[in-house]
Amino acid sequence: AQTVTQSQPEMSVQEAETVTLSCTYDTSESDYYLFWYKQPPSRQMILVIRQEAYKQQNATENRFSVNFQKAAKSFSLKISDSQLGDAAMYFCAYTGNQFYFGTGTSLTVIP
Amino acid sequence: KAGVTQTPRYLIKTRGQQVTLSCSPISGHRSVSWYQQTPGQGLQFLFEYFSETQRNKGNFPGRFSGRQFSNSRSEMNVSTLELGDSALYLCASSLDQGYNSPLHFGNGTRLTVT
């Protein structure tokens, strides 16, 4: 069965610093997609970044980048130059025949 | 382009009642999926509809049902409400049937069962 694990329920980072959120997943598939979503207090889930499993190059979107280790089934999110607006719940997701989400990491940004 | 719209934003119901939640996807999106979000459980997949057909269903009891209309709008119904059904219900739409398309979420409906 496909599962997604986020082992850090809470994380904090100083403004302007870098933080890495961890995510591991379990699958027997070779072709799939991985996503990071952000959920601020407004509740709306927002797509942060997407990674295709067949691509070895790590995805990058401005200050957000991933470290995708396919053999280790690891998909971590790095946020550089953290800003107050980055404070939110972050969910890692894997897609096989449906979307599977982790339980989330609550990120606090300290001014 | 308008985003995914969910109504109502908040609902308070009594145990044993039934409830219907509504979701209007982004224009042009034909896939609509529903998720239950509770603290500590993350998002649990309920079901997905594509072109009025249920394509996939999560591991929820039959009290949870849904449907999709020809204009892609979707409704979710929960009958015989239980206290444990209290949660944030999120609807998401995507452009096509493949699972490589990102989900676009609404703001959710917060259901409280007393």
Interface residues (C-beta under 8 A of the other chain):
Chain A: Y32 Y33 F35 Y37 S42 R43 Q44 M45 I46 L47 R50 E52 F91 T95 G96 N97 Q98 F99 Y100 F101 G102 T103 G104
Chain B: G3 S33 Y35 G40 Q41 G42 L43 F45 E48 N56 G58 L88 L90 A92 Y99 N100 P102 L103 H104 F105 G106 N107 G108
